[in-house]
Amino acid sequence: MKAYYLVKNGAASTAFELQDIQALTPGNDDVIIDTEAFGLNFADVMARLGYYKACPPLPTVIGYDVVGRIIEKGKNVEELNVGQRVVALTRFGGYSHQVRVNQSGVVAVPENADAAELTALATQFVTAYYSSSVAMQLHQGDHVLIQAAAGGVGTALIQLAKRKGCILYGTAGSKEKCDFIKTLGVDFAINYREVDFVEAIKKIRGDKGIDVVFDSIGGDYVKKGIKLLAPGGRIAFFGAAQIAGAGNEKSLFRQLKTLWGFGKYRPTQFFAESQSVIGVNMLKIGDFKPQIIQSCLKDLVKLYEAGEIKPVVGKMFEHNQLAEAHELLQKRQTMGKLTMKW
Ligand SMILES: NC(=O)c1ccc[n+]([C@@H]2O[C@H](COP(=O)([O-])OP(=O)(O)OC[C@H]3O[C@@H](n4cnc5c(N)ncnc54)[C@H](OP(=O)(O)O)[C@@H]3O)[C@@H](O)[C@H]2O)c1
């Protein structure tokens, strides 16, 4: 039995080592899962580059989502059974043949469901669902801006917002990505590497503004997003991808630029316009409100089984292509979910 350990920060080609692991035993509220596949998330790139504060000290196994079969369970676990195929949200540890997960992050899934689609339901869809249905509500007719709309969380948000009857503005970093998000239902696709997204939206909306912004780029993108908000508008901020950059060296300059770019705010300005800034950190929700994660994941598995959502799979890789997949994700060359198969 093996796991990919993150052994040093930097280039994907030298960051990971496949090492032997010991069999795990469950705590009272845990299950042990033999995994068939694990998902990648942009946070994994941030962890590899050394930007992710919550990442355990190296060497460590990272990874947030797995699909597999329960092989053992703790004495308090009643809803789940040994032998069941499940999707699970792991708090790190996912790049492994075997994981130990608290039952609150585990939901049974159909035997024949696609493993890559299932991994997308975990971190990325749960983040999108929590942001758009729990932390705030979307309403029919809302004008909604989704940054990095072709990515894992972005394509999940498109589907969830479209179901609510919203008018969608999506940004993406290439023509190919813009063409793709239009096929998913984005009404106005904006290549933000070629045009200023604020100007592009003002051309469409005039001074009417945007009702909801989902931002995962951080820094000045959040500042601009707040400026775009209509009265009653909400912005959910859940990532700072702009810190990463294409190189493998940690950049203090980019960190400070991003931090500075957010701007400064007074609560009264949001009161005056009845606007909200909502921070989303699913690790914290998992630690302090695990029942919310469970209810989001259960809802999503139901929607998936009913055919109401269909995760976009960028690619299912073989596990030994981990470095290649990481590099593509870092270099903005992917769409949808990336998953590794054992
Ligand atoms: N707070 C939470 O709990 C939470 C949970 C899950 C995810 N997230 C965040 O949500 C975001 C999306 O996650 P994901 O896993 O679905 O990744 P993803 O969107 O599939 O990949 C990240 C995308 O960000 C865009 N991007 C813009 N500027 C970038 C830059 N300087 N460097 C790299 N990428 C850049 C790229 O798309 P374009 O080429 O189209 O610009 C890239 O494809 C990430 O920021 C992640 O950290 C947060």
The ligand as an ORCA input file, in Angstrom:
! r2SCAN-3c Opt
* xyz 0 1
  N     -11.940     28.416      0.234
  C     -12.185     27.147     -0.003
  O     -12.628     26.420      0.867
  C     -11.909     26.616     -1.381
  C     -12.312     25.324     -1.739
  C     -12.075     24.889     -3.044
  C     -11.425     25.725     -3.940
  N     -11.021     26.950     -3.528
  C     -10.359     27.878     -4.469
  O     -11.176     27.981     -5.614
  C     -10.362     28.178     -6.746
  C     -10.700     27.144     -7.782
  O     -10.252     25.870     -7.333
  P     -10.194     24.633     -8.333
  O      -9.574     23.526     -7.603
  O     -11.541     24.459     -8.929
  O      -9.168     25.136     -9.446
  P      -9.438     25.536    -10.967
  O     -10.425     26.645    -11.002
  O      -9.727     24.325    -11.742
  O      -8.009     26.081    -11.372
  C      -7.617     27.375    -11.012
  C      -7.946     28.374    -12.142
  O      -7.731     29.683    -11.642
  C      -7.492     30.535    -12.743
  N      -6.421     31.472    -12.435
  C      -6.517     32.808    -12.477
  N      -5.367     33.379    -12.145
  C      -4.488     32.399    -11.912
  C      -3.119     32.363    -11.560
  N      -2.400     33.481    -11.381
  N      -2.525     31.155    -11.438
  C      -3.217     30.024    -11.622
  N      -4.540     29.993    -11.936
  C      -5.163     31.179    -12.095
  C      -7.128     29.644    -13.940
  O      -8.205     29.710    -14.873
  P      -8.107     30.745    -16.111
  O      -6.966     30.283    -16.955
  O      -9.405     30.601    -16.780
  O      -7.870     32.077    -15.503
  C      -7.022     28.263    -13.344
  O      -7.422     27.263    -14.250
  C      -8.914     28.143     -6.269
  O      -8.494     29.474     -6.042
  C      -9.011     27.388     -4.968
  O      -7.963     27.669     -4.095
  C     -11.256     27.395     -2.281
*
